[in-house]
Amino acid sequence: MNDSLIAVSPDFMPLPADDFGLRFEGASTSPDGALPYDLDSNPRYRVLRGFHSRFLPDDRDISIYLPEAYRTEPRRRFPVFYLHDGQNLFDGRTSYAANRTWRAHTTADWLTRQGLIEPVILVGIANTGARRIAEYTPTRDARLGGGEGTLYGRLLVEDLKPLIDRRFRTLPDAANTALGGSSLGGLITLVLGMKYPEVFGKLAVLSPSVWWDNRSLLALMNPSQPKQHLRIWLDMGMSEGLRHLRDTDLLHRRLVLRGWQDGIDLKYLRVPGGVHDEEAWAARFDQVLKFLFPAVK
């Protein structure tokens, strides 16, 4: 972890002593001759470089995007949306597919200005490349390995969330804390949401990899188990493959049998023409935000 600390902006709360050594930076500077990104000069975007956890070996960057009201309402606290694959959320220069992101910050800003969602802090947790599969899977597959999702969950719950709650003006309760991701990120979101309903009260499960480890996820959705107090967004693109669509249909039915109600605390969207990539997830991220963080009437 970096051992220097940038000057603290009035937008941020003072750092407690046990957070000393963390470095929150602005966006990366564009190369000479390149067009600047909007994030380069946006004071509401910060990146924590080299976040270290006690539970997994690889450090990772954490991206934080604050709503406009964070600056204009200094006494207000805000809900938080934690999202996996943080490289792909905001900055096209870090995305695995160059210049193709979820456009999470611009979508959130637009919806907030329109009064369609409440202002929310977005936190992107970068994956660690080769170890992404291990960290985003709850069980070990006989052929593909993996199975470090429990440790990744402890990283989120015991290391990262307490830091974000200390560092920023958050509403830390489960009702104001969401977790989300796509593909394997959708898989680990649902598993960790079921494990930690007292931490994450809202889940965004996009194009989940239900297929992992012979669909072991479905065993966790046993209808005989009690329903947790969770608000769940679930979706699958109809052009992602018939197998994946059928698996997600089955997952949806299991959730309903457990007690979730469509249109109340569960939203299942079968996306016509939806494929498995950042553009597809970006195209429906507005719907995700509106379901999980609707504006208070």
N, C-alpha and C positions, 0 to 999 in steps of 0.2 A: 504494500500500500504506500502511496506517496507520503512523504513526511513533511510537506509544506502546506500551508493554508493560505488561500487567497483572502483578500480583504472581504469582510462580511458586508453584504449589501443590506440596507434597511428592509429589503423584502424578506429576509430570512431571520429566524430566531437565532440568538447567540448560541454558540456551540458549548455544550457541557464539556467538562474537562476530559471525560472518558472518550470523547469523539475527536480529541485533538489528533492531528495527523491526516485527517481526511481532506481531500482537495476537490472542491466543487468548481468546475470550470464552465465557461460558455462553450458554444459549439466550436468545432474545429475550424480553423481559418481556411478559406478557400485558397487553392494554389494560385500562384501568379497568373494573371490572364484569364482565370476562370470567373464565371459569373457568380456573385455572392449568393449564398443561400439565405432565405429569410431567417433561419435560425442563428446565423452568425451575429446578428445585431439584436436578437430578441432577448431582453433581460429576464424573461420568464422561463428560459430554457437553461438548464444546468446539467452537467455530466459529472458524476462521481467516478473518477478513474481508478481502476484497480481495486474495486471493493473486495475485501477478503472475508471469508467465512471460516468459522471454526470447523465446519462439517464437510466441506469439499475442498479439494486441493487447488483448483484453478481460480484465480482472481478474474473479475469481470467488471465491465463498466455498467453503471446505473444511470439512466437518463430520466430527468425529472422535468415535466412541463407543467407550469402553474397557470391557473386561469387568470384572466384579467382582473377579476375582483380581488385576487390575492394582494395586488398592489394598491388598489383603491379602497379596500376595506380592511385596514390593518388589524382590527380586533376580531375579524371573522375567522372561523375554522372551516375546513373543507373536507368532503369525502375524498377517498383515494382509490384509484383503479390501478392495480398491479398487473402488468402484462409481460408475458414471456417473449422471447426472441426480440429483445429490445432494439437490436440493430436495424430491424425492418419497420419500425413504427414511425419514425420522424424524419430521419436524415438519409436522403438517397445516396450519399457518399459512403455510408456504412452498410447499406442494405445488401443482402446476398444477391439480389437481382438489381443491378445498378439503376438508380433513380426510380425504383418501384417500391413504394412504401405503403403503409396503411393510411398515410396522411392523417394520423390520429390527432395531431395538434390542431391542424386547420379545421378539421371536422368538428372537434370539440368547441373551438372558438366560435365557429359559425352557429352551431346549435345553441350555445349559451347566449349569444347576442340576439338570437331569434326568440329567446325565452322558452325553448323547447326542452332544455335539460338544466339541472342545477350545475353551478360551477364545480369542476372536479379536478383534482390533481392527478396527472397521469405519470406513472412510474414504469419505465421499461427496464426489464432485467435482461441484459445481453446473455445469449447462450455462449457456450465455450467451445463451439466448433465440433471437434472430433468427439467430445464427451457429451454432446447434446442428447444423443439417444439414451445414454446411461442416466442422465439427470432427469429426463422427462418421462421415464418409464417406471411404473410402480412395482413391477415384477420382472424377474429375469426370464427371458425367452431362451429356450434351449439352443436355438440357432443364432440369434442376434445378440444375446447377452443383455446388458442393461440392468435395470432394477435398483437404481440409486435414487428413485423418486422420494423415498422417505427422508434421505439426507438433504435433498433439495428442499423439501418441505420445511425441514428444521432451519435451513438457511433463511428461508422467507420469514418464518414465524418467530424465530429466536434471535436472528441477527439483523436482517434487513428492515422488517417492519418496525421494531423498536427504534432503530436509527432514524427512519423517516419520521416517526411520530415525535421524536425528540427534536429533530432538526427543522421541521416545518409545522405550520399551524394546521394540524389534521383533526378530523373527527375520528378517533381511533377505534370506536366500537364496531362490531361486526356488521351492523345495519348500514354502516357508511363505508364499508371496505369491500372492494370487489377484486376478483382474480380472474384473469382471462388469457386465452391463447388459442392457437389453431394447430391442427394436425396433432402431433405428439404433445404440443402445448395445450390443446384442448383435452386430450386424455389426462394429463397430469393435473389440469385445472379441476376436472370433476372429481378425481380421486382425492386431491388435497382439500377440496371444498367439503367433501363428505367426512374427511378426517378431522378438519378444523372448522366446524360450523360456528364455533364461538369466536373465530378470527375473521373468516371471510363469509359474509352474509349474502353476497351476490356473485354469480359465476357467469362467465361468457365462454361457452364451449363451442368453438367454431370448427367445423370439419374434423371432428375427433377421430383419432386412429383407434377405433374400436377393435380393429383386427389384431392389435398387439397381443402376443402370447396367447394365441388361440382364443381371443375374445374374453380374456380373464376379467376385463372390466365388467362384463355383464353379471358375473358372479357376485360382484360387490353391490349390484342393484337388486339383490334378492327382495322380492315384494314383502317377505315376512319381516324385514328389518324396519325399524321405526323411521318415519320421515323426519329429516332435519329441517330447521327453519331457514331455508335457502330460496333465493329468487334466481332462477336459472334460465339463461338464454342458450338454446341449442339449435344448431343448423347443419346442413349439408348441401353442397351443390349437386344438382341433378345431373351434371356432366362430370362428376368425380368418379363415376363407376357404379354399376348396379350393386355390386357387393357392398360397397361402403354406404350406399343409400339404404339398403336393406338393414345393415347393421345399426345404422342410426335410427331407423324406424323402430327397430326392436328396442333400442335404448330408450327412446321416447316412450314406448308402451310400458317399459319397466318403471320409468319414473312416474307415470300416471298411476300405475298399480300401487306404487309406494305412497301415493297421496298428493302428488303435485297436480295442479289444475291448470289446464291450458287457458291462457289469457289472464290468469290471476297471478300465480307465482312461477309459471312456466311458459316459455314461448318457443315453439318448434317451427323453424322455417326451412322448407325444402325450396332451394333457390333455383328457379328455372335458368338453365344455361350456366349455372355456377361451376367454376373449375377450381383447382387446388393451387391457388397462388395469391400473392400479395394484392394484386389488383382486385381480385374477387372479394377478398376479405375487406379491403378498403371500401368497396362499393356498398357494403352493408354495415359498416361500422357505425354509421349514423343511427341505424335501427337498433343496434346493440346498446348504444348510449341512451337512446330514448326509452328503452325498456328498463335498463338497470338504474338510470339516474333521471327519472322524469322530473320536470320542473315542479316545484311545490306550488300548488294552487293557492 
